[in-house]
């Protein structure tokens, strides 16, 4: 292919690269900034401005040694709550999607529409009622009430149906029901068809729903902040926010290290499963 | 599961005779996977045991409705899982239970709270308000007789074992008025121990001094008789409230000033000149909270400015992100351009980065004194990015653009690529310019595809709590307002602050705001979805 003259190259594609570079800088700069700040030992907000001037992993080590902000506990709590919620969401959602997709029953259409309508009242709006309900529960069953992680997970599972059922329902519909019928003729019951055949075939959507649920739960702030009270029971979102609003500019590098560590897992998962997520997005989910 | 089960659907479809149904049942029982059956029995057994325990505890604490609800739900679940058929219910019940409690019930509960005055100073029944008012106004009666006291403990709860000035022995505790006992162990005219109770020794009293000093034991069922308190753990004195409750007239009288406080229906005892005794109690106030939101000047003004900003913010954030995403999608949607995927990878990083962290990081960069933007980019300028009303609004939109454009870029790219090429080829042949093709062909087609997503994005941003709360905290604060709001607060952060931030909480008002948000978002979504006909695609 003959080389295009620069003028023509620029008019056709060169300018696109200029815009691309500008946008890439805009997109990545805050991330580079926080990464650089995390490598700056004992740095404040002001010292963080000299990017990559001082490189050490000290902040990451200090992060786990501090008693006042139990970062290790936060990280573990976030993982536990996020994974438990994601697993529960996938199971409950898949069960519901299976029945909506494969069975015909009275109230099916009504049920699907109701799920859509219920989603318009997000749990966040009911924060006061959820808080008061948890207060009452903890008066009688302290183990699952206010200030317990099981309580928080149960609250999150209240939102397990809804959007997730929709995503899964659409995917379940793409699996031809002749597969079920063949299995039925071979003598398999509904439970066997569901657990051994269908669940394997819909694995991609289970992964997407689980991932979206994990990412969503692990950065959820409102409900986590009102239900979890003790610092060592809190999640990263609540803990890091409290930490940074208490002493904003002093311990910036510690916060930055905490933020980088907190982001590694979601970002890695996101990039690894990019293909599915982009597909899921166009099917209607929002971050 | 090694053995197959029979086809239940088929059994349902052809109405079977009694005999064949029985045959089917036996066949299923024989072949229906005994492992599955055992699993079912064990799992349901565990759940039933837990539910029974929960119901018993609830009955004991007199939560009748909750106890019955637990029993009914468990009963229904057992029936569903042990009966033939009801197949859809078997798959729906687990999710539905959580949905019913933590989404539908709490939505209804929110509506209920919105009609009450629940909040600081109004969080209990009238009875407990009367008791705590009397307690808080207690003073020692001068020259009152001393009661010889032994503090005893049973199951972690302290009781007063007193020998009154007449020599009678009585026992009482918090919420348990004094009652005579006759089997106490006496030592020199003073009761010192009681069978079944542990007597606290001196060092135990010292160790629990604070808890013991807080105990007030009512002398009788009538709160006006006063109660016993102890300063040292060995002698108790009569304390009388300076408030006197008249049950017949339902009034509180301050015995020192003679002011009569009466129940005028506002959930607190109120004096003739409007002074309220706190704590009050919880009452249903009807539409008061909604009326307050729309009429009471100190709430109405901030409420309307927050409402306006919520709409402006939600609209502009969708618009800016969509415009930038679409522009980039068009720029990169060119087959001649190389290394697109690297740009794409970098551009979706902000979307992958957890949202609450992004807001905190940007809050650092936008810090007025030390932030990177002022110190480095603007060479030490003193720009109040987050503390000036208008700049704070601008900053929020900028950060939201950073967070949101990758999403729009991704969906616009997808939508653009799904528009077939031959449409624009045909237009080109007809002599349409690139701009005309874009405006009249691509854009309308694109809108059909992304309109539902734009509505969803609008609804999401309407409640974009973490961005606002983490970046500006809703600030700068509006000091003239009666409620804790600032220039960048949106409705959902306002709800959070009214209910959970600061020293006072107004759950009733916060819930009323929640209901208003729901009505707004719900109405807009329904109208918009109707237009895009998304609902009709359900099959």
HADDOCK unambig.tbl for C-alpha pairs under 7 A between the chains (distance, minus, plus):
assign (segid A and resid 13 and name CA) (segid B and resid 336 and name CA) 6.80 0.50 0.50
assign (segid A and resid 13 and name CA) (segid B and resid 337 and name CA) 5.70 0.50 0.50
assign (segid A and resid 16 and name CA) (segid B and resid 331 and name CA) 5.94 0.50 0.50
assign (segid A and resid 16 and name CA) (segid B and resid 332 and name CA) 6.90 0.50 0.50
assign (segid A and resid 20 and name CA) (segid B and resid 343 and name CA) 6.41 0.50 0.50
assign (segid A and resid 24 and name CA) (segid B and resid 343 and name CA) 6.50 0.50 0.50
assign (segid A and resid 24 and name CA) (segid B and resid 346 and name CA) 6.02 0.50 0.50
assign (segid A and resid 24 and name CA) (segid B and resid 347 and name CA) 5.88 0.50 0.50
assign (segid A and resid 27 and name CA) (segid B and resid 346 and name CA) 6.91 0.50 0.50
assign (segid A and resid 27 and name CA) (segid B and resid 347 and name CA) 5.72 0.50 0.50
assign (segid A and resid 27 and name CA) (segid B and resid 350 and name CA) 6.21 0.50 0.50
assign (segid A and resid 27 and name CA) (segid B and resid 402 and name CA) 6.64 0.50 0.50
assign (segid A and resid 28 and name CA) (segid B and resid 346 and name CA) 6.64 0.50 0.50
assign (segid A and resid 34 and name CA) (segid B and resid 361 and name CA) 6.81 0.50 0.50
assign (segid A and resid 45 and name CA) (segid B and resid 364 and name CA) 6.98 0.50 0.50
assign (segid A and resid 45 and name CA) (segid B and resid 370 and name CA) 5.92 0.50 0.50
assign (segid A and resid 45 and name CA) (segid B and resid 371 and name CA) 6.61 0.50 0.50
assign (segid A and resid 46 and name CA) (segid B and resid 370 and name CA) 4.80 0.50 0.50
assign (segid A and resid 46 and name CA) (segid B and resid 371 and name CA) 6.67 0.50 0.50
assign (segid A and resid 49 and name CA) (segid B and resid 372 and name CA) 5.36 0.50 0.50
assign (segid A and resid 92 and name CA) (segid B and resid 94 and name CA) 6.38 0.50 0.50
assign (segid A and resid 92 and name CA) (segid B and resid 95 and name CA) 5.02 0.50 0.50
assign (segid A and resid 95 and name CA) (segid B and resid 91 and name CA) 5.02 0.50 0.50
assign (segid A and resid 95 and name CA) (segid B and resid 92 and name CA) 6.48 0.50 0.50
assign (segid A and resid 96 and name CA) (segid B and resid 91 and name CA) 5.62 0.50 0.50
assign (segid A and resid 96 and name CA) (segid B and resid 92 and name CA) 4.93 0.50 0.50
assign (segid A and resid 99 and name CA) (segid B and resid 88 and name CA) 5.26 0.50 0.50
assign (segid A and resid 99 and name CA) (segid B and resid 91 and name CA) 6.10 0.50 0.50
assign (segid A and resid 103 and name CA) (segid B and resid 88 and name CA) 6.71 0.50 0.50
assign (segid A and resid 120 and name CA) (segid B and resid 522 and name CA) 5.91 0.50 0.50
assign (segid A and resid 121 and name CA) (segid B and resid 518 and name CA) 5.95 0.50 0.50
assign (segid A and resid 123 and name CA) (segid B and resid 103 and name CA) 6.21 0.50 0.50
assign (segid A and resid 125 and name CA) (segid B and resid 514 and name CA) 5.39 0.50 0.50
assign (segid A and resid 126 and name CA) (segid B and resid 106 and name CA) 6.09 0.50 0.50
assign (segid A and resid 126 and name CA) (segid B and resid 107 and name CA) 5.86 0.50 0.50
assign (segid A and resid 126 and name CA) (segid B and resid 110 and name CA) 5.87 0.50 0.50
assign (segid A and resid 128 and name CA) (segid B and resid 499 and name CA) 6.91 0.50 0.50
assign (segid A and resid 128 and name CA) (segid B and resid 507 and name CA) 6.41 0.50 0.50
assign (segid A and resid 128 and name CA) (segid B and resid 511 and name CA) 6.63 0.50 0.50
assign (segid A and resid 129 and name CA) (segid B and resid 106 and name CA) 5.51 0.50 0.50
assign (segid A and resid 129 and name CA) (segid B and resid 109 and name CA) 5.82 0.50 0.50
assign (segid A and resid 129 and name CA) (segid B and resid 110 and name CA) 5.16 0.50 0.50
assign (segid A and resid 130 and name CA) (segid B and resid 106 and name CA) 6.08 0.50 0.50
assign (segid A and resid 155 and name CA) (segid B and resid 102 and name CA) 5.63 0.50 0.50
assign (segid A and resid 157 and name CA) (segid B and resid 98 and name CA) 6.13 0.50 0.50
assign (segid A and resid 158 and name CA) (segid B and resid 98 and name CA) 4.44 0.50 0.50
assign (segid A and resid 158 and name CA) (segid B and resid 99 and name CA) 4.37 0.50 0.50
assign (segid A and resid 158 and name CA) (segid B and resid 102 and name CA) 4.72 0.50 0.50
assign (segid A and resid 158 and name CA) (segid B and resid 103 and name CA) 5.62 0.50 0.50
assign (segid A and resid 159 and name CA) (segid B and resid 99 and name CA) 6.36 0.50 0.50
assign (segid A and resid 159 and name CA) (segid B and resid 103 and name CA) 6.76 0.50 0.50
assign (segid A and resid 160 and name CA) (segid B and resid 95 and name CA) 6.90 0.50 0.50
assign (segid A and resid 161 and name CA) (segid B and resid 95 and name CA) 6.36 0.50 0.50
assign (segid A and resid 184 and name CA) (segid B and resid 7 and name CA) 6.45 0.50 0.50
assign (segid A and resid 187 and name CA) (segid B and resid 4 and name CA) 5.27 0.50 0.50
assign (segid A and resid 187 and name CA) (segid B and resid 5 and name CA) 6.12 0.50 0.50
assign (segid A and resid 187 and name CA) (segid B and resid 6 and name CA) 6.06 0.50 0.50
assign (segid A and resid 187 and name CA) (segid B and resid 7 and name CA) 7.00 0.50 0.50
assign (segid A and resid 188 and name CA) (segid B and resid 4 and name CA) 4.98 0.50 0.50
assign (segid A and resid 188 and name CA) (segid B and resid 5 and name CA) 5.62 0.50 0.50
assign (segid A and resid 189 and name CA) (segid B and resid 4 and name CA) 6.26 0.50 0.50
assign (segid A and resid 189 and name CA) (segid B and resid 5 and name CA) 4.55 0.50 0.50
assign (segid A and resid 189 and name CA) (segid B and resid 6 and name CA) 5.99 0.50 0.50
assign (segid A and resid 189 and name CA) (segid B and resid 7 and name CA) 6.10 0.50 0.50
assign (segid A and resid 219 and name CA) (segid B and resid 354 and name CA) 6.31 0.50 0.50
assign (segid A and resid 219 and name CA) (segid B and resid 356 and name CA) 6.46 0.50 0.50
assign (segid A and resid 221 and name CA) (segid B and resid 466 and name CA) 6.96 0.50 0.50
assign (segid A and resid 237 and name CA) (segid B and resid 356 and name CA) 6.85 0.50 0.50
assign (segid A and resid 259 and name CA) (segid B and resid 357 and name CA) 6.38 0.50 0.50
assign (segid A and resid 263 and name CA) (segid B and resid 353 and name CA) 6.00 0.50 0.50
assign (segid A and resid 263 and name CA) (segid B and resid 354 and name CA) 6.23 0.50 0.50
assign (segid A and resid 266 and name CA) (segid B and resid 352 and name CA) 6.81 0.50 0.50
assign (segid A and resid 267 and name CA) (segid B and resid 352 and name CA) 5.09 0.50 0.50
assign (segid A and resid 267 and name CA) (segid B and resid 353 and name CA) 5.81 0.50 0.50
assign (segid A and resid 270 and name CA) (segid B and resid 352 and name CA) 5.99 0.50 0.50
assign (segid A and resid 278 and name CA) (segid B and resid 410 and name CA) 6.98 0.50 0.50
assign (segid A and resid 282 and name CA) (segid B and resid 411 and name CA) 5.99 0.50 0.50
assign (segid A and resid 284 and name CA) (segid B and resid 453 and name CA) 6.03 0.50 0.50
assign (segid A and resid 286 and name CA) (segid B and resid 457 and name CA) 6.82 0.50 0.50
